[in-house]
Amino acid sequence: MSNIQRLTVDESGAGSRLDKFLSERLSGLTRSHIQKLIGDKNVLVGGEGAKANLKLKCGDEISIEVPELSEPEILAENIPLDVVYEDADMLVVNKPQGMVVHPAAGNYSGTLVNALMYRCGNELSGINGEKRPGILHRIDKDTSGLLLVAKSDRAHIGLSEQIKEHSLTRAYKALVHGGFSSDSGVIDEPIGRHPTDRKKMAVTYRNSKDAITHYNVLERFGKYSLIECILETGRTHQIRVHMSRHGHPIVGDKTYGVKKEEFNLKGQLLHAYKVGFIHPISGEYMEFTSKLPDYFEKVLYKLRKV
């Protein structure tokens, strides 16, 4: 079976390329996937096939047929993991930059879940389904740092409650553009899907959720600042969106940051360095920290030498 979607070009879309217009309007589809759909004649404009570079006119009727894809089986893979803590009920894992947390379209191998399945076998919580065994929360592909993983269902339930109640300690370190007039602050602005670019999040008051970030300035480097961000909530891209919104995009952030950086980076300098929680079985408070990755430290070393 196929999924068919229909769109009408409004004034804001007039003059746009067909592939660019669709990539901004359709969630869950990459631009390359959209271009393939166009090439396969699964996209019709006014009932006829069109090229990806077609310039759209106001009122154009577009139909998009997305054939149903058969999803591959999620396989265990022998990928090294930096496990900070492990017991019968849970793990704390230090995820490297560049690793996706769980399988999804375009990333069915090489993820944290593939690695966890190899390490833990069937000893992972199944509450979030077979694609996300043990996964309680996520950090972005190009963000590094500490993640909690549930092995038992009772641990999953207990830790999920702490996430829901905002009682979990989650602290990040980030290098951002610009200086701060004060040493600390709170950003309390709701976050939801970007109104025109469906791949991005934004501060918005429509279809959004509360998002609160506390920050402290740790070190100043003139046009850069090293900060600590403590999450009160955990929305998608929260720190990246909040900091960019206030003129402090994270260094290396290709989505919300500046176009040209002076450092040769593969992703944003954002690291989940601390996590604290009450162990869901023993009731003991536990806290773990992780040092900054080498590529992050190298940038700080350069800035400190200036």
PENOR-V161215 format. One record per backbone hydrogen bond with DSSP energy under -0.5 kcal/mol. CO is the residue of the C=O (numbers start at 1). NH is the residue of the N-H. E is the energy in kcal/mol with one decimal. If there is no record, write none. Layout:
{{CO;NH;E} {CO;NH;E}}
This chain:
{{1;68;-1.7} {2;4;-0.6} {3;5;-0.5} {3;66;-3.4} {5;64;-3.3} {7;62;-3.2} {9;59;-2.9} {10;13;-0.9} {10;14;-1.0} {11;14;-0.5} {13;16;-2.0} {16;56;-2.6} {17;21;-2.7} {18;22;-2.3} {19;23;-2.1} {20;24;-1.5} {21;25;-1.2} {22;26;-2.6} {24;198;-0.8} {25;27;-0.6} {26;29;-0.6} {30;34;-2.3} {31;35;-2.5} {32;36;-1.8} {33;37;-2.3} {34;38;-2.3} {35;39;-2.5} {36;40;-2.2} {37;42;-3.0} {37;43;-0.6} {38;41;-1.6} {42;65;-2.9} {43;50;-0.7} {44;46;-0.5} {44;63;-2.4} {45;48;-1.1} {48;45;-3.2} {51;54;-1.7} {52;19;-2.1} {54;18;-1.4} {54;56;-0.6} {56;15;-3.1} {57;60;-2.2} {60;9;-2.4} {60;62;-0.6} {61;46;-3.1} {62;7;-2.7} {63;44;-2.5} {64;5;-2.8} {64;66;-0.6} {65;67;-0.7} {66;3;-2.4} {69;71;-0.7} {73;75;-0.6} {77;79;-2.1} {81;83;-1.1} {82;84;-0.7} {82;94;-3.1} {85;92;-2.6} {89;151;-3.1} {89;152;-1.6} {90;87;-2.4} {91;149;-2.5} {92;84;-2.5} {92;85;-1.5} {93;95;-0.9} {93;147;-2.5} {94;82;-0.5} {95;145;-2.5} {96;99;-1.4} {98;100;-0.5} {100;112;-2.5} {101;113;-1.5} {104;107;-3.0} {107;104;-1.5} {111;115;-1.8} {112;116;-2.7} {113;117;-2.6} {114;77;-2.2} {114;118;-1.3} {115;119;-2.0} {116;120;-3.3} {117;121;-1.6} {120;123;-2.4} {122;124;-1.3} {125;134;-1.8} {126;129;-1.7} {129;132;-0.7} {131;103;-0.6} {132;135;-1.6} {134;150;-2.6} {140;143;-1.8} {141;98;-2.6} {141;99;-0.6} {144;272;-3.0} {145;95;-3.2} {147;93;-2.6} {148;136;-0.9} {148;137;-0.5} {149;91;-2.6} {150;125;-1.9} {152;156;-2.0} {153;157;-2.5} {154;158;-2.1} {155;159;-2.7} {156;160;-2.3} {157;161;-1.8} {158;162;-1.2} {159;163;-2.0} {160;164;-2.6} {161;165;-2.3} {162;167;-2.2} {162;168;-1.0} {163;166;-1.0} {168;170;-0.6} {169;276;-2.1} {170;231;-2.3} {171;273;-0.7} {171;274;-2.0} {172;229;-2.4} {173;271;-2.6} {174;176;-0.6} {174;227;-3.0} {175;251;-2.8} {176;225;-2.2} {183;217;-3.1} {185;215;-2.7} {186;188;-0.6} {187;189;-0.6} {187;213;-2.6} {190;204;-1.3} {191;209;-2.2} {192;202;-2.6} {196;198;-0.8} {197;200;-1.9} {200;194;-2.7} {202;192;-2.4} {202;204;-0.7} {207;193;-0.5} {209;191;-2.4} {211;189;-1.6} {212;232;-2.3} {212;233;-1.2} {213;187;-3.1} {214;230;-3.1} {215;185;-2.0} {216;218;-0.6} {216;228;-2.9} {219;226;-2.9} {221;223;-1.2} {223;178;-3.5} {224;221;-2.9} {225;176;-2.8} {225;227;-0.6} {226;218;-2.8} {226;219;-1.8} {227;174;-2.4} {228;216;-2.4} {229;172;-2.9} {229;231;-0.5} {230;214;-2.6} {235;238;-2.0} {237;241;-2.9} {238;242;-2.8} {239;243;-2.6} {240;244;-1.9} {241;245;-2.5} {242;246;-1.3} {243;248;-3.2} {244;247;-1.7} {249;177;-2.3} {250;253;-2.1} {251;269;-2.6} {252;254;-0.9} {253;257;-1.4} {259;261;-0.5} {263;265;-1.4} {268;270;-1.7} {269;175;-1.7} {270;144;-1.8} {271;173;-2.5} {271;273;-1.4} {272;146;-2.4} {273;290;-2.1} {274;171;-2.3} {275;288;-2.7} {276;169;-2.9} {277;279;-0.6} {277;286;-3.4} {279;283;-2.2} {284;279;-3.6} {286;277;-2.7} {288;275;-2.2} {293;296;-0.5} {293;297;-2.2} {294;298;-2.6} {295;299;-1.2} {296;300;-1.9} {297;301;-2.6} {298;302;-2.0} {299;303;-2.1} {300;304;-2.4} {301;305;-1.2} {302;306;-0.8}}
